């Protein structure tokens, strides 16, 4: 069953999501999936095949849309994802999902938004348009995700699309640092699965390695799965199978409780 075009906000028509619910399964756990596309391209409709294995495995999936460049620059996309999560939790009983078992997931820029939603506190300035506390998160799946926005904005690996998302601002590097998941790593975060190709030319493997090391130092449970020879996307059948096997193991460990 799919509930389409559910509005979680009123600031933009982009603030919508589709909820995919496994048939004949009462109160399934929930994956909140965030699509990639450099915060600028792709939509939730482009990842419907990607999210299908979650539903087959018995998880409901909230496939989230957000405001993209150039409709709205940072931090709009990050604020939207947090708002969508809060909206789903408030309406979980009527939507038929279990808000006590939530995993955030995404690919590329979507993984960045998922990590930031789980890691950042209110001082990040992402909650002004959607107040309320974030729920407990059981885990985060970081698939080829951006973990250091400053690196792509003003560091050794500058990308034009990262500069477009932040904007050419005097304090752009500081904004990029504030919107980097690495900035918000601290003890007590939910468990994280990191999957990344070591030949990724879009988001360098260093983003995954640095996140893994930072989570280890903070004592946060995490697993790093490196795909030898793999780029950003699409993946070979072998690398896709390896990725999904790791994801399903991770979900299995998170399916009973929201405690990391």
C-alpha positions as CSV (number, residue, x, y, z in Angstrom):
1,X,0.0,0.0,0.0
2,X,1.3,3.5,-0.9
3,X,0.0,6.8,0.6
4,X,1.2,9.4,-1.8
5,X,1.8,13.1,-1.6
6,X,1.4,13.5,2.1
7,X,2.2,17.1,3.1
8,X,4.4,17.4,6.1
9,X,4.9,21.2,5.8
10,X,3.2,24.2,4.3
11,X,6.2,26.3,3.2
12,X,6.5,24.6,-0.2
13,X,4.9,22.0,-2.4
14,X,8.2,20.1,-2.1
15,X,7.5,19.3,1.5
16,X,5.8,16.0,0.8
17,X,6.4,12.3,1.2
18,X,5.1,9.0,0.0
19,X,4.6,6.3,2.6
20,X,5.0,2.7,1.5
21,X,3.5,0.2,3.9
22,X,4.0,-3.6,3.6
23,X,0.6,-5.3,3.1
24,X,-1.0,-7.2,6.0
25,X,1.7,-6.2,8.5
26,X,0.4,-4.2,11.5
27,X,2.6,-1.4,12.9
28,X,5.8,-2.2,10.9
29,X,9.1,-0.5,11.8
30,X,9.9,2.5,9.7
31,X,12.7,3.5,7.3
32,X,12.8,7.2,6.5
33,X,14.6,7.4,3.2
34,X,16.1,10.5,1.7
35,X,17.1,10.7,-2.0
36,X,20.4,12.1,-3.2
37,X,21.1,14.3,-6.2
38,X,23.6,16.9,-4.8
39,X,20.7,18.7,-3.0
40,X,19.6,19.9,-6.4
41,X,18.5,17.1,-8.7
42,X,16.5,13.9,-8.5
43,X,13.2,13.5,-6.6
44,X,11.7,10.9,-4.4
45,X,10.1,9.3,-7.5
46,X,13.6,8.4,-8.8
47,X,14.3,6.1,-5.9
48,X,11.2,4.0,-5.8
49,X,13.0,0.9,-7.1
50,X,15.8,1.6,-4.5
51,X,13.5,1.5,-1.6
52,X,11.6,-1.6,-2.6
53,X,13.8,-4.1,-0.7
54,X,13.0,-2.3,2.5
55,X,9.3,-2.9,2.0
56,X,9.9,-6.5,1.0
57,X,11.8,-7.0,4.2
58,X,8.8,-5.8,6.3
59,X,9.7,-2.2,6.8
60,X,7.4,0.7,6.0
61,X,9.3,3.4,4.1
62,X,8.7,7.2,4.2
63,X,10.2,8.4,0.9
64,X,10.9,12.1,1.6
65,X,11.0,15.0,-0.7
66,X,12.6,18.3,0.3
67,X,13.3,21.8,-1.0
68,X,16.2,21.6,-3.4
69,X,18.6,24.1,-4.9
70,X,17.7,26.5,-6.5
71,X,14.2,26.6,-4.8
72,X,15.9,27.0,-1.4
73,X,19.5,27.0,-0.4
74,X,20.9,25.5,2.8
75,X,19.8,24.7,5.4
76,X,16.2,24.2,3.9
77,X,16.7,20.6,2.9
78,X,18.2,19.6,6.2
79,X,15.3,21.4,8.1
80,X,12.8,19.7,5.9
81,X,14.0,16.2,6.7
82,X,13.9,16.8,10.4
83,X,10.4,18.3,10.0
84,X,9.3,15.2,8.0
85,X,10.5,12.9,10.7
86,X,8.6,14.8,13.4
87,X,5.5,14.9,11.3
88,X,5.5,11.1,10.8
89,X,6.0,10.4,14.5
90,X,3.0,12.6,15.4
91,X,0.8,10.8,13.0
92,X,2.2,7.3,13.4
93,X,-0.9,5.7,14.9
94,X,-3.1,6.9,12.0
95,X,-0.5,6.0,9.4
96,X,-0.1,2.5,10.9
97,X,3.7,2.5,11.6
98,X,5.7,2.0,14.7
99,X,7.4,5.2,15.7
100,X,9.5,3.5,18.3
101,X,11.5,1.7,15.6
102,X,12.8,4.3,13.1
103,X,15.9,4.0,10.9
104,X,17.1,6.9,8.8
105,X,18.7,6.1,5.4
106,X,19.8,7.8,2.3
107,X,22.3,7.9,-0.6
108,X,24.9,10.6,-1.3
109,X,23.3,14.0,-0.3
110,X,20.4,12.1,1.1
111,X,22.7,10.2,3.4
112,X,24.1,13.5,4.5
113,X,20.7,14.8,5.3
114,X,19.8,11.5,7.2
115,X,23.0,11.7,9.2
116,X,22.6,15.4,10.0
117,X,18.9,14.8,11.1
118,X,20.1,12.1,13.6
119,X,23.2,13.8,14.8
120,X,22.5,17.6,15.2
121,X,21.0,19.2,18.2
122,X,18.7,22.2,18.3
123,X,21.7,24.6,18.2
124,X,22.2,23.7,14.5
125,X,19.3,25.9,13.7
126,X,17.3,23.3,11.8
127,X,14.1,23.4,13.8
128,X,12.8,26.9,13.7
129,X,10.0,26.1,11.2
130,X,9.1,22.8,12.8
131,X,9.5,22.9,16.6
132,X,9.4,19.8,18.8
133,X,11.8,17.2,19.9
134,X,13.3,14.7,17.5
135,X,12.3,11.1,18.3
136,X,14.7,8.3,19.3
137,X,16.4,6.9,16.2
138,X,17.4,3.3,16.1
139,X,20.0,3.6,13.4
140,X,21.3,5.5,10.3
141,X,22.3,4.0,7.0
142,X,24.9,6.2,5.3
143,X,25.2,5.0,1.7
144,X,28.0,7.0,-0.1
145,X,27.1,10.0,2.1
146,X,28.7,13.4,2.4
147,X,30.0,13.8,5.9
148,X,32.1,17.0,5.6
149,X,30.3,19.7,3.6
150,X,33.1,22.1,4.2
151,X,35.5,19.8,2.3
152,X,33.2,20.1,-0.7
153,X,32.6,23.8,-0.3
154,X,36.0,25.3,0.5
155,X,38.4,22.3,1.0
156,X,40.5,20.1,-1.2
157,X,37.5,18.5,-2.9
158,X,35.4,21.5,-3.9
159,X,32.3,20.7,-5.9
160,X,30.2,23.4,-7.7
161,X,27.0,21.9,-6.5
162,X,28.1,22.2,-2.9
163,X,28.9,25.9,-3.4
164,X,25.5,26.3,-5.1
165,X,23.7,24.7,-2.1
166,X,25.4,27.0,0.5
167,X,25.7,30.1,-1.7
168,X,28.6,32.4,-2.2
169,X,28.6,33.9,1.3
170,X,31.3,35.4,3.4
171,X,30.6,32.9,6.1
172,X,29.9,30.0,3.7
173,X,32.6,27.8,5.1
174,X,31.3,28.2,8.6
175,X,27.7,27.4,7.4
176,X,29.1,24.3,5.6
177,X,30.9,23.2,8.8
178,X,27.7,23.6,10.8
179,X,25.9,21.4,8.3
180,X,28.5,18.7,8.4
181,X,27.6,15.5,10.2
182,X,31.2,15.2,11.4
183,X,30.7,18.4,13.4
184,X,28.0,16.8,15.5
185,X,29.5,13.4,16.4
186,X,29.2,12.8,20.1
187,X,28.7,9.8,22.4
188,X,25.2,8.4,22.6
189,X,24.3,8.7,18.9
190,X,22.4,5.9,17.2
191,X,24.3,3.1,15.5
192,X,25.5,3.9,11.9
193,X,26.1,1.7,8.9
194,X,28.5,3.2,6.4
195,X,28.7,1.8,2.9
196,X,31.1,3.5,0.4
197,X,33.0,2.7,-2.8
198,X,36.7,3.3,-2.6
199,X,36.7,4.7,-6.2
200,X,33.9,7.2,-5.6
201,X,34.8,10.3,-7.6
202,X,31.7,12.3,-6.4
203,X,32.0,11.9,-2.6
204,X,35.6,10.8,-1.7
205,X,36.0,7.6,0.4
206,X,37.7,9.9,3.0
207,X,34.3,11.1,4.1
208,X,33.4,7.5,5.1
209,X,36.7,6.8,6.7
210,X,36.7,10.0,8.7
211,X,33.2,9.4,9.9
212,X,34.0,5.8,10.9
213,X,37.1,7.0,12.9
214,X,35.1,9.8,14.6
215,X,32.3,7.5,15.6
216,X,34.8,5.0,17.0
217,X,36.5,7.7,19.1
218,X,33.0,8.7,20.5
219,X,32.1,5.1,21.3
220,X,29.2,5.1,18.8
221,X,28.4,1.6,17.4
222,X,29.1,1.7,13.7
223,X,30.2,-0.5,10.8
224,X,32.1,0.5,7.7
225,X,31.6,-1.5,4.5
226,X,34.1,-0.5,1.8
227,X,33.2,-1.6,-1.7
228,X,36.6,-2.2,-3.5
229,X,36.7,-0.6,-6.9
230,X,33.2,0.8,-6.7
231,X,32.3,4.3,-7.7
232,X,29.4,6.5,-6.6
233,X,26.5,5.1,-8.6
234,X,25.2,2.9,-10.2
235,X,26.8,-0.1,-8.4
236,X,27.6,-3.4,-10.1
237,X,25.3,-6.3,-9.2
238,X,28.0,-7.7,-6.9
239,X,28.5,-4.4,-5.0
240,X,24.7,-3.9,-4.8
241,X,24.3,-7.4,-3.3
242,X,27.1,-6.7,-0.8
243,X,25.5,-3.4,0.1
244,X,22.0,-4.8,0.6
245,X,23.3,-7.8,2.6
246,X,24.9,-5.4,5.0
247,X,21.8,-3.2,5.2
248,X,19.5,-6.1,5.9
249,X,21.8,-7.3,8.7
250,X,21.8,-3.8,10.2
251,X,18.0,-3.6,9.9
252,X,17.6,-6.9,11.6
253,X,19.6,-5.7,14.6
254,X,17.4,-2.6,14.8
255,X,14.0,-4.1,14.2
256,X,13.1,-4.7,17.8
257,X,14.0,-1.5,19.6
258,X,15.0,2.1,19.1
259,X,17.9,1.8,21.5
260,X,21.3,2.0,19.7
